[in-house]
Amino acid sequence: MTIGRPLQHQPKEALKAAVNTFWRSGYYHTSMRDLLDAMALSRSSLYQAFGNKEALFLLALQNYREELLASLSEQLDAEDSAWSFIEQLLYSAADTDSQQASLGCLLFNSATELGGEDSLPAQTARDSVASVTAFFHGVIKRAQREGSIAEARDPQSAAQFLTLSMSGLRLLMKSGSSKQQAQQTVDFILRGLG
């Protein structure tokens, strides 16, 4: 029996490599060989540290979701108002110069790929998108308190609209839409929210 290569990277670096691999290729199109190569691990080291492919994907989604929500919170705290956060977020998503534009969003990509499957990865992807919507719900409520979004608007519907808009913008960027087209779309989205 051969002993596999030990975990050469720090666990966080290895997990980040797995996140990027799933992000590029999706759950089903990512093979164990892809993961082993990206993480520079032997099969036994990967299983010992992270479990099987499904367990690693769930951990990758969780890690991506936590980092995304932390980043969104930091961005919100840095803005003068909830509305300026929404504007900045949408226009940033419409920036075709972004390195991540061609990848889309791992959460939205995964939810789309796995769809309505009755599996733990599919449910985790749906829950992850729901957590983004829950964050946006808080942003919408704040914008309503600040007077930039009408109080009469249902905050849950507005939060879902913002999630849908972000997902759509990511898809536009991933499919090669021009910056001008994307920014025009953002203008329309903002009119719909205001």
N, C-alpha and C positions, 0 to 999 in steps of 0.2 A: 504494500500500500504506500503510495507516494504522498508526501506532505505538500500541500499547496503553498503557493507564495503567501507570505504574511501580508496583513493589511499595510501597504506601503504608504498610503496617504493618511492624513488625519481623517477620522470618520466624517467630519463635516465636509472636507474637500471631496471625499469619495461620494458622499451623498449629493453634493452639488453637481458632480459629473453625471450621476444618474439622473438628476432633475433635467439637466441639459439634454441628455440622450432621449428621455421620454418626450421632452418638449419638442425636439427636432422631428422625431419619428412617430410619436404616438405610442399608446400602450401595446397594441397588437403588432405593430411593425417594428418594435424594439425587441431584438432577440437577446437571449442570455449572452451570446458572444459579443454583441454590441455593448452590453453593460460591462462585461468583464474587461473588454478592451478599453472602454472609456474610464473605468474606475481603476485600471491596472491591478486587478485582483485575480487570484485563482478562483475557481468555482467554489472550492471548500471555504476559502476566506470570505467570499461574498455571503455564502449561506450562514457561516458562523456569525458574521457581523450584522447582517441585514435580513436573513431569512430568504424566502424564495422570491421570484419575480413579482408576484402580486403584493407581498409584504413590502418589498422595496418601492413599488409604485405608490402604495398607500402612504408610505413615509415621505416619498418625494412630493406627493400632492400636499400633504400636511405641511411640509417645510416651505413649499412655494406659497401656500395660502397664508401661513403665518408671516412670512417675509413681505408678501404683498400687502396684507392688512396693516402691518407695522409701518410700511412705507407710505401707505395712504394716510394713516393717522399723522405721521410726521409732516406730510405735505399739507394736510388740513390745518395743523397747528401753525404752519409757517405762513398761511394766507390770512389776509385781513378779514375775510368773510367766507361763509360757506359758498356763496355764489362765485367768488373769485376762484375758490378751489375747484368748483365744477368746471368753470371756463378753462382753467389751467390744465385740468385733467383731460378734458376732451380735446383741446388743441394739441396737447402733448401726444395723445393717442393718434392724432391726425398727422403727426410729423413723420414723413417717409424717410427722413434721414436717420431715424432711430435704428440702432442695430437689431432691436427686438421686433421691428415691424414685420419682417418676413416670417417670424415665428408665431405671431399672434400671442395668445395668452394660454398658458398650460391648462388653467382651469376651464376656460371656455372650449379649448380644443378637446380636452378630455371628455367634457360633458357632451359635446357634439359627437365625438367618436363612439362613445359607449352608449349614448342615447338612453333609451328606456330599459336597458338590460336589467335583469334581476340579479345583479352581482354586487359584491362589496366595492369593487373599484368604481362601478357606475354610480352607486349610492353615494360614495365618498366624493365623486366629482360633482354630483348634484348638490350635496351638502356644502361643498366648497363655494359653488356659485351662489347658493343661498346665503352664505356668510358675507359675501361681497354685497349682496342686495341688502342685508341687514345693516351693514356699515353705511350704505347709501341712504337707507331709511333715516338714520340719525343725521346725516348731512342735510337731507331734505327738510327734516323737522327744524333744524337750526336755521336753514335758509328761510323757512316760514316765519320763525321768530324774528329774524332780522328784516323781514319784509320784502325779500327779493323773489320769493315764490308765494303765490296767493294762498292764504289760509284755507280757501275752499277746496284746493286740490287735495285729493287723497294721497297721503304721503307714501303709503305702500305701493300704490300704482305708479307714482312718480319715481320711486326707488327702482321698481321693476323696469320702467322705461329707461332709466339711466343705465341699469345693467344691460339691457337689450342694446342700447345705443353704444356702450363700450364694446360689447361683443361684436356688433356690426362694424364698428370702426376698425377693430382688430382684423376682422375678415377682409374689409376693404384694403387695408394696408398689406395684409398677407397675399392678397390677389394682385397686388401691383398697382392699385389706384394712385393717381397723382396727388401730390400734396394739395393742389388747388381744389380738386374734387372733394377730398376729405375735409378740407376746411369749410367748404360750402355746406357740406353735410353737417358739420358741427354748428354752423350758423343756424341751420334749420332745427337741429336738436335743441339748441338753446331757446329758440323762439317757442318750441313746444313745451319746454319746462317752465318758462318764465310766467 
